[in-house]
Amino acid sequence: MTEASPTALPADFAGDLDDRTAAGIAAAVGRRIRSGALAPGTRLPTVRAVARDLRVSPATVSQAWRALAATGAIVARGRAGTFVGESLPQTPLGRYQRLHSPSDNAFRIDLSRGTPDPALLPDLAAALHALSRDTAPGDLSAHYLGEAVLPELAETLRAEWPWRCERLAVLDGALDAVDRLLAAHVRFGDPVIVEDPCFPPFLDLLARLGARPIPVPLDESGFRPEEFARAFDGPAPRAVILQPRANNPTGASLTAIRVRELAAVLDTHPALIIEDDHSAGIAATPLRSLAACFPDRGVYIRSYSKSHGADLRLAVAGGPEALLDPVVERRMLGPGWSSRLLQRILLTMLHDADAATTVAGARLEYRRRATALRQALAEHGIVVAAGDGINLWLPVHDENAAMISLAAAGIKVAPGGPFEVGAHPPRDHLRLTLGALEAGTDLGWLAAELATATAATPTYRRIRRT
């Protein structure tokens, strides 16, 4: 005789339930499962019983249950009932970790990094010298009071921002900004629309929140409008995350026509829009902002890592107070603010003519490198879609075989798998970063090795990692 499964009561969910929406209920149940308060195998009460006890509609509870089931937290067993999963899915090995495996000096050239060429960055020493020369000593001393965003920096930024937003917040890089916005506004089980292929850390962040990525395929102009519209057919997406230009990894950039097409879909759906302009400064494509079309629910994030230096750790988020104030208030309980000293360095470089010339030169150089590599590949019959930024998205017959082929030639690249959201992409890819393509790089040799790798086939039965 088997032991009966323990049964939870509706009251077990109400203790810390301050949000009786479907997302709030899913989040509360998810917290209890993760804490062990609801043990694996526990039978959940019926939808109607929970709805009656919480004084919400059965449809609300059903939506919460579907969100939990989609993550594997609960399992429906027909007439037997719904149960807590035998083991809550663990967060898998981060896609970002898989993307950036340890490197060594055995590679002749490393195209895997996704980082800019240090030689194309503005002179940080010159900015520091100018700052120390032109600033009173007391202004550089550490203190806990004052504005989180330097007023002079805010004034400079607002002059070129895509719209007159209510709030600007300086954060520790674009990924920090996305992380904090998701933590503040996305709950367990929430559907979130993402690009496919997508920047891997976005998927890692959603996985840790228990949110559900809804992949929408890209073309050279961003989200495909028909698939974007279909993403709203199911449970209402809570947010949309996108890179408006120089998508990492494809290089796709929004056009004015595509922005209008996507905005027409969003007009009838109240999803938040989180826009990561990670290649601002070095992208040749003009900014076409989808977030600017919805100033009441859009946040535009501008990063300065690729244009002015990754170790500045600075990005600026602009949007409505309702979205950014919770982020700023929560941050005050942790790091508080991004270093005003670093903000002053950035401000100095933004007003320096030499720094501006350097950034403009980098933009032209990355475009030259991309064009040269595409042309060299074309001589071998390999066509790579045109894009912007510092990455190329190279189609290959088999990801693993191509990486092995290139490693044997002393070339390191990034696998395409971590970028792919859907389980079965139409074909494999590798991501190549242009930061390491210096003037002396033998493009003829590199293109020949890349061409060989695109046709490489595995010598073993392939098991695809998801």
Helices and strands as residue ranges (DSSP letters): H 11-14, H 22-35, E 43-44, H 47-54, H 58-70, E 74-76, G 78-80, E 82-84, H 95-99, E 109-110, G 118-120, H 124-134, G 137-140, H 151-158, E 167-171, H 174-185, E 191-196, H 200-209, E 212-219, E 222-223, H 225-230, E 239-242, H 256-266, E 272-277, G 291-293, E 298-303, H 305-308, G 310-312, E 315-319, H 321-331, H 340-350, H 353-378, E 391-396, H 399-408, E 411-412, E 414-415, G 417-419, E 428-433, G 434-436, H 443-454
